[in-house]
Amino acid sequence: MTTTDFHHKGDVDLYSPPSSRPAQTNIAKFLTAGAISTTLLVLSGLTLTGTVMALIVTTPFLVLLSPVLVPAAIVMFLAAAGFVFSGGCGMAAIAALAWLYKYVRI
């Protein structure tokens, strides 16, 4: 069975590939996407370079201050985790109460 068996000869051929000449809008989209992606790639490279340079500069300070910074970072992490967990439990409680209210009201 060939593709011509599925439609009449006068119908539009749905199985033929699109025209080889792209429309001007497709070219504009391609050029715009290329320009944007190139700009973002350059910004990504600059950000990576700046981050590495900042890490090189601050590494000696971090090594000297690590006896103070490591416990402080642990305390800050635990405090932030506590706040996030508390907020999550509060949101879950509000969602459960809202569901219960809708369930009882119906």
C-alpha positions as CSV (number, residue, x, y, z in Angstrom):
1,M,0.0,0.0,0.0
2,T,1.5,3.4,-1.0
3,T,0.9,6.8,0.4
4,T,-1.2,7.7,-2.7
5,D,-3.8,5.1,-1.6
6,F,-4.8,7.2,1.4
7,H,-5.9,10.3,-0.5
8,H,-7.2,11.4,-3.9
9,K,-4.8,12.8,-6.5
10,G,-6.5,16.3,-6.2
11,D,-5.9,16.5,-2.5
12,V,-3.0,18.2,-0.8
13,D,-0.1,15.7,-0.4
14,L,0.4,15.5,3.4
15,Y,3.3,13.1,3.1
16,S,5.6,15.4,1.1
17,P,8.4,17.2,2.9
18,P,8.0,21.0,3.5
19,S,9.5,23.3,0.9
20,S,13.2,23.6,1.0
21,R,13.1,27.4,1.1
22,P,12.4,28.6,4.6
23,A,10.1,31.5,5.2
24,Q,11.5,34.8,6.2
25,T,9.9,34.5,9.7
26,N,11.8,31.3,10.3
27,I,15.1,33.0,9.3
28,A,14.3,35.9,11.7
29,K,13.5,33.5,14.5
30,F,16.7,31.6,13.9
31,L,18.8,34.7,13.9
32,T,17.1,36.1,17.0
33,A,17.6,32.8,18.8
34,G,21.2,32.7,17.7
35,A,21.9,36.2,18.9
36,I,20.2,35.7,22.3
37,S,22.0,32.3,22.9
38,T,25.4,33.8,22.0
39,T,24.8,36.7,24.3
40,L,23.8,34.4,27.2
41,L,26.7,32.1,26.5
42,V,29.1,35.0,26.7
43,L,27.5,36.2,30.0
44,S,27.8,32.7,31.3
45,G,31.5,32.6,30.6
46,L,32.0,36.0,32.2
47,T,30.1,34.9,35.3
48,L,32.2,31.7,35.5
49,T,35.4,33.6,35.1
50,G,34.4,36.1,37.8
51,T,33.4,33.4,40.2
52,V,36.7,31.5,39.8
53,M,38.6,34.8,40.3
54,A,36.6,35.6,43.4
55,L,37.2,32.1,44.7
56,I,41.0,32.4,44.1
57,V,41.0,35.7,46.0
58,T,38.9,34.6,49.0
59,T,40.4,31.1,49.5
60,P,43.2,32.3,51.9
61,F,40.7,34.2,54.0
62,L,38.4,31.2,54.1
63,V,41.2,28.9,55.2
64,L,42.3,31.3,57.9
65,L,38.8,31.9,59.2
66,S,37.5,28.4,58.8
67,P,37.5,27.6,62.6
68,V,34.9,30.4,63.0
69,L,33.1,30.2,59.7
70,V,32.4,26.4,59.6
71,P,30.4,26.3,62.9
72,A,28.7,29.6,62.0
73,A,27.7,28.1,58.6
74,I,26.4,25.0,60.3
75,V,24.3,27.0,62.8
76,M,22.9,29.2,59.9
77,F,22.1,26.1,57.9
78,L,20.2,24.5,60.8
79,A,18.3,27.8,61.5
80,A,17.3,28.2,57.9
81,A,16.3,24.5,57.7
82,G,14.2,25.0,60.8
83,F,12.4,28.0,59.3
84,V,11.7,26.2,56.0
85,F,10.4,23.2,57.8
86,S,8.2,25.3,60.1
87,G,6.8,27.2,57.1
88,G,6.2,23.9,55.2
89,C,4.3,22.4,58.2
90,G,2.2,25.6,58.5
91,M,1.3,25.5,54.8
92,A,0.4,21.8,55.0
93,A,-1.8,22.6,58.0
94,I,-3.5,25.4,56.1
95,A,-4.0,23.2,53.1
96,A,-5.5,20.4,55.3
97,L,-7.8,22.8,57.0
98,A,-9.0,24.2,53.7
99,W,-9.6,20.7,52.4
100,L,-11.5,19.8,55.6
101,Y,-13.6,22.9,55.4
102,K,-14.6,22.1,51.8
103,Y,-15.2,18.5,52.6
104,V,-17.5,19.3,55.6
105,R,-19.3,22.1,53.7
106,I,-20.4,20.0,50.8
